Amino acid sequence: MHTPAELAALHFDTYAAPPQVYAAPGRVNLIGEHTDYCDGFVMPAAIHFNAVVAISPRNDGRLLVHSVNYGEHIEHPLLEFLDRRFAELRGGAAMHWADYVAGVLWALRGHGVPLADGFSMTIEGDVPLGAGLSSSAAIEVATAFAVLGVTSFDMPREKIAQLCRHAENGFVGANVGIMDQFVSCCGAHDHAVMIDCRSLQYTLAPIPPNVRIVICNSMVKHSVAGGEYNTRRAEIEEGTQILRRHRPEIKALRDATLEDLERWGGEMLDNVRRRCRHVITEDSRVLAAVDAFRTGDLIRFGRLMREAHISFRDDFEASCKEIDILVELAGRQPGCFGARLTGGGFGGCTVNLVAADHAEAFTEAMRAGYKQATSIDAEIYITRASAGAHQITLP
């Protein structure tokens, strides 16, 4: 990974224009999965892995983007490219990394941001791809901040998050909620962010200084652009519609209770009922987790993480054997308060809350145990909560 100054130099060498540089972090979700698109509650934290965008304006109406990670370069007339690629994706074209950039530009154009003169961009990131740590949201948010910065177009962070989500929903075609983009915009150093995904009000929850966030990458890749993720979302909507017939005030599953589910769940297919049960109970766990952090009760927080994983595994059926092995291994390690699958599911990473003085030993034990159980070399990262998107001042 280049330093920001090195990335700026690479951009200048490529485009002969001095850039501005912006960074946006990935995220790990401590608790609250598949609740965001149900207008519910989530508690993610931004992490010290970022997408970085160097950008300079053009005057020929073209979009030039170089991806350091992929070693690829695209060059198109900007507005024509957005319209053509939108049509291609609606027609079932395969996804390309540049679609996340194009989607953000498409969403910003719809909000009146001036794009017609074009941009040159150089993009690099160290958020692990396909690991459930929101590499796509980091690219989206970094792109949005870069374009807004270079065009001097002012926009609140909450609105930026909404437009980036719109890019992924409406352009890319992944029915994600608001969490990933929101925490990438609004993350805070050494704090988790409890987000009410309906009102977009959020509360910063201080993470105790004697705790580290340890992320264990199962190396089982996932993609949220279609597939199981969209199937689960459709199941949630099916269950919500059934409950709404009985209680019209239910606008999203966040408004339903377990009592509602017990009363009318018999009208649902079993898989739909269990998906809804996961979301309803998960919202309750997030609210309890906020209280646990505020009181410093890490034992309670860890218990809630374990309950969340069981629900995600059994009711939502979004885990896999490798993830379950990681969670079981973590539960046997000294200093681990809690462990669970994080992200959209179907692979990716576990998040673990570990006492700081046990973090290194925990990492080594997890790496060895997972290798023995699966023959897979896990990537493991010890991190802390980081700040959200920002411009990087160059020397």
Secondary structure by P-SEA (a helix, b strand, c coil): cccaaaaaaaaaaaccbbbbbbbbbbbbbccccccccccbbbbbbbccbbbbbbbbbbcccbbbbbbcccccccccaaaaaaaaaaaaaaaccccccaaaaaaaaaaaaaacccccccbbbbbbbcccccccccaaaaaaaaaaaaaaaaacccccaaaaaaaaaaaaaccccccccccaaaaaacccccccccccccccbbbbbbccccbbbbbbbccccccccccaaaaaaaaaaaaaaaaaaacccccccccccaaaaaaccccccaaaaaaaaaaaaaaaaaaaaaaaaaacaaaaaaaaaaaaaaaaacccccccaaaaaaaaaaaaccccccccccccccbbbbbbbccccaaaaaaaaaaaaaaaacccbbbbbbbcbbbcbbbbbcc
